[in-house]
Amino acid sequence: MPPVVPSFLIGLIAAPLVKKLGKPVLRGIVRTSVGLGIEVKRAVQEAGEQIQDLAAEATAELIAARMTHGTEHGTDTGAPRAGGETKATGKSRGAGPVPAKAH
């Protein structure tokens, strides 16, 4: 029958060893996790910027297509005119006197 070693003796021997080896391992795990988090943030930010660029390009293409379609058929696209005038009123917003409130 093998000799029985009390568990507290194993703990007394293993604790300093775990402390000495465990701290650098945990530090490496935390450092790697933080580095991965930063890389993921950067990748998400770049992807968001690319999506915004694509949306801006698509919007510009749609506007260009509507403008060329309107000029080909002689129709106005409803875009604001120079000087801030709109198609419906012919005046810029806020022009004219403001009526006084009656008390």
C-alpha positions in Angstrom: 0.0 0.0 0.0 1.4 3.4 -1.0 2.0 6.0 1.6 -0.8 8.5 2.1 0.2 12.1 1.7 -2.1 14.6 3.4 -3.7 17.1 1.0 -2.5 20.2 3.0 1.1 19.1 2.3 0.4 19.1 -1.4 -1.2 22.6 -1.1 1.9 23.9 0.8 4.2 22.7 -2.0 1.9 23.6 -4.9 0.9 27.1 -3.8 4.2 28.9 -4.3 4.7 27.0 -7.6 1.2 28.0 -8.9 1.8 31.6 -7.7 5.2 31.8 -9.5 3.9 30.2 -12.8 0.3 31.4 -12.7 0.9 35.1 -12.5 2.8 35.3 -15.8 0.3 33.0 -17.5 -2.7 35.1 -16.3 -0.8 38.3 -17.3 -0.3 37.0 -20.8 -3.9 35.9 -21.0 -5.1 39.4 -20.0 -2.7 41.1 -22.3 -3.8 39.0 -25.2 -7.4 39.6 -24.5 -7.0 43.4 -24.3 -5.0 43.3 -27.6 -7.7 41.3 -29.3 -10.4 43.7 -28.0 -8.5 46.6 -29.4 -8.1 44.9 -32.8 -11.8 44.0 -32.9 -12.7 47.6 -32.1 -10.5 48.9 -34.9 -11.9 46.4 -37.4 -15.5 47.3 -36.5 -14.7 51.0 -36.9 -13.1 50.4 -40.3 -16.1 48.4 -41.4 -18.5 51.2 -40.3 -16.5 53.7 -42.2 -16.6 51.5 -45.3 -20.4 51.1 -45.0 -20.8 54.9 -44.7 -18.6 55.4 -47.8 -20.7 52.9 -49.7 -23.9 54.6 -48.6 -22.6 58.0 -49.6 -21.6 56.6 -53.1 -25.0 55.0 -53.6 -26.7 58.2 -52.6 -24.6 60.2 -55.0 -25.3 57.8 -57.8 -29.1 58.0 -57.1 -29.0 61.8 -57.1 -27.0 61.9 -60.3 -29.3 59.4 -62.0 -32.4 61.4 -61.0 -30.8 64.6 -62.2 -29.9 63.2 -65.6 -33.3 61.6 -65.9 -35.0 64.9 -65.1 -32.9 66.8 -67.7 -33.4 64.2 -70.4 -37.2 64.4 -70.1 -37.4 68.1 -69.3 -38.8 67.7 -65.8 -37.6 69.4 -62.7 -36.2 67.1 -60.0 -37.5 69.3 -57.2 -34.0 70.2 -56.1 -33.8 73.6 -54.4 -33.0 76.5 -56.7 -30.2 79.0 -56.3 -30.8 81.6 -53.6 -32.8 79.3 -51.4 -36.0 79.5 -53.4 -38.2 76.4 -53.6 -40.4 75.3 -56.5 -43.7 75.8 -54.7 -43.4 79.3 -53.2 -40.7 81.0 -55.2 -39.6 82.7 -51.9 -37.1 81.8 -49.3 -38.5 80.6 -46.0 -39.2 83.3 -43.4 -39.5 86.1 -45.9 -42.1 88.8 -45.2 -43.5 90.4 -42.1 -44.6 88.3 -39.1 -48.2 89.0 -38.0 -48.6 90.3 -34.4 -50.5 88.3 -31.9 -53.8 89.7 -30.7 -54.3 89.8 -27.0 
